Structures are given as C-alpha cells and as structure tokens.
Amino acid sequence: MSAFSSALRTPDLRKKLLFTVAIVAIYRLGATLPSPGVSYANVQACLKLTESDTNGVLNLLNLFSGGALLQLSVFALGIMPYITASIILQLLTVVIPRLEQLRKEGQSGQAKITQYTRYLTLGLAVLQASAFVALARTGQLFNNMCDQDDPTYQIIPESTGIPMWLTLTILVMTMTAGTGVVMWLGELITDRGVGNGMSVLIFTSIAARLPGEGWSIKESSGTGKFFLVIGLVLVIIALVVFIEQAQRRIPVQYAKRMIGRRMYGGTSTYIPLKVNQAGVVPVIFASSLLYLPQLYLQFFDQNNLKDYQIWIQRYLADATSPFYIGVYFLLIIFFTYFYVSITFNPTEVAENMKKYGGFVPGIRPGKPTADYLDFILSRITLPGALYLGLISVLPNFFFIWLNQQQYQNFPFGGTAVLIMVGVGLETVKQIESQLMQRNYEGFLR
C-alpha cells in the first residue's frame, strides 16, 4: 500500500492511476449493459433457476468476463478472444518461420505480430459470439434448464416486425464490436495507465465476482464456514505469492572485449528461471480439453449416446469426482511441461550468450550450456507443475467440503487466485519502478 500512497502523491503517476480507474469503470459498465435483442429480465430468471450451474469452459469464460457472458452483455466475450489469439500466435511462432523471423526483428516485428493478433482476435470473436448466441437460442447456455418455449425464459425473444436472423446478426456484431472495444481499452491502459492493460481487465472481471460469491457462501453454509474459507484464502494467496516470486538464478559471466578504444563486458548477471514458468496457460488448456467430451455430445442424438452421456456426466462433468480431479491434475502437469518447452528454447538462449561473449561459470559455451539450461529447467518445472495442479484442484475440494454443486464459479482458488496475484504483483512492481525512477531524477537534479 505504501507504493500506491506514494504514487498518489506524485502528480503524473496519480494521473495514470486515475486514468486506469476510469477505463476500468467503462469496462464494467459495458459488462453490465445488455446487448440488443436480449431480454435482461429473462436472463436473470434463468440465472436464478440454474444458480450459475454451468459447465466446464463456460464456467471459466464467465469468470474471466466478470459474469458478463451468461448475461450476453455488450462485453460478454471479455478479453478471452484476445488471450486465445495471443496463445495461438505464440504457439505458431515455433512452427512458422515467418513469425519466428518477425519475433527476432525487435520492435517492428513485434508490432506486426500484434497486428496479426488483433485480426485473429476479431475472427475468434465472431466465432465465439455465434456459438454463444446459438447456445443461448437453444437454451444450452444454461444446461437446458430454461425452457425456450416458455416466454418467461426466452433469452432472445421474438420481436414483432424484425426477422430473427437480423436480430441474431446484430447481436453477434455487437458482441464482436464489444471485443474490439475491450481490446482497445486494454491497450489504452498499457500506453497511458498503470500495468498491463489486458491483465488489469481480467483482474477487474475476477475481482467483480468476489463479493457475490463470498456472500453466497455465507448465506448457504453459515458464518463459521465463511470465515474459515476467508482464512484459507489468505493462506492460499500467501503460498501463491511465495511461489510466483520464486526463481532459480543461473549466473552468467561476460568476457571483456575491446571495441575501438573502449572495453566492454566483464560484468556478471544471471538468467532468472521462474518456478512457475508457464503461468496460467496450462490450467486453461486442461479445462478446455476436459470440456470437449461434453461439447461433443451436444452435436449428436442424446438418445443414441445415453450410456456415454451418463459416464461423462459422472466422471468428466462432476467437479467432485475423484476421476475428474485426477485427470485434471495430470493434464495440468502435462501442459506445463509442453508449454515451457515451447516458450523457452535453451539452445537459442545459449547461442545468444555465446554470440555476446557470455558463459555460465564452469560450463562450456554452446551445446553444453544448452544442455545445462535444459536440465535445470526440467528440474524446476516439476515443482512448478505440481504447484499449478494443487492450486487448480483446490476449489474442487471446496466443492466437496461445502457439499454444494452451485460453487462451480468459486473464485477463491485455482485460476482466479493465480491471475489476481500475478497481476497484482506485476502492477505493484511497475509502480515501484516508476517511483524509483522519479526519485533518482530528483536526486540528480
């Protein structure tokens, strides 16, 4: 809090903070603004009927959108299309030489990749908006608990004088345009505010659900369990902060070089390898993969697949099932190793060190350095993967303990805590670095 209080006393930082708060307020307004053609009263009726008991990835997307998805608001898609596009571009960089070349070109190449990400974001937004509108139209967005033949529960009711296809088209265009506006708001925060704009918006969406979910626990489970949950949440946050800050520092020494009449190099630094090198991406991948069987069944006749449906509902849709928890945990470990192997290339790092005269003390430059980095990375990825898996399955044990299926959007563990703590740490670090820069400037003057 000292960093924030000092920032508020600094005029230019205060302007940045107030600008960020204003953008966040606009984002939350768009998240509660109903889209044209959607009956807000009927949506609320369906939400009360189903008690937010949605499935798999819809859970995750609704959490990231701050509850806007199930209300089909203007910003219903939130920032998820941009995150998906960024992950896809990051994975394609490994297999497409053109993208890898752009990445190595520095700022100009990164600007080009950012432009590709924006185009892909809008394309994914059209697909996702169409899918969610179709699910809402058939009632599957609320697990078929809202009878769409009943006018009380029709999410997109018939309008006199307006064809349904036109209403659906306008709705898809509105949600797609909302994604473009959200992307623009995030970039505004990055350029003129404090912190990474996209991360701040996700943080805001998750934080917006905390009071409501906490109150629902108090109402249904009592004050005792509520305060016990709050205590466990504080312990989880402390653990997440500790692990997120943990890193293995590989010492690097640079040899002295004479360039003209000046001597360069001779300095010592280190390569920071974080314990949680993969971030929250493996959790998103694992959740998406577990939802695929449920999505697959929706495209076929339910009567012909009755046995499969029962098995999937029992083992892959029930968050309290030991089989579900075990598969979820193993998938997170697998995707952690997979994503770290894609995003961190020891051979490339070793070649760059060799090019600039750097070496790890006691290790020969080139391939031995790459093998050493790969060995260290594989060793620290294991505790990072176990940590991600344990934090992610923690809400499932809360479901069992509270004996309530309605906490499918439980925001006090797993992905939500990982994102909120990570964004909070990065934002505070950025504020502190800017304060330090201004203190040095005042000292030099």
Secondary structure, 3 states (H helix, E strand, C coil): CHHHHHHHCCHHHHHHHHHHHHHHHHHHHHHHCECCCCCHHHHHHHHHHHCCCCCHHHHHHHHHCCCCCCCCECCCCCCHHHHHHHHHHHHHHHHCHHHHHHHHCCHHHHHHHHHHHHHHHHHHHHHHHHHHHHHHHHCHHHCCCCCCCCHHHCCCCCECCECHHHHHHHHHHHHHHHHHHHHHHHHHHHHHCCCCHHHHHHHHHHHHHHHHHHHHHHHHHCHHHHHHHHHHHHHHHHHHHHHHHCEEEEEEEECCEEECCEEECCCEEEEEEECCCCCCHHHHHHHHHHHHHHHHHCCCCCCCCHHHHHHHHHHCCCCCCHHHHHHHHHHHHHHHHHHHHHHCCHHHHHHHHHHCCEECCCCCCCHHHHHHHHHHHHHHHHHHHHHHHHHHHHHHHHHHHHCCCCHHHCCCCCHHHHHHHHHHHHHHHHHHHHHHHHHHHHHHC
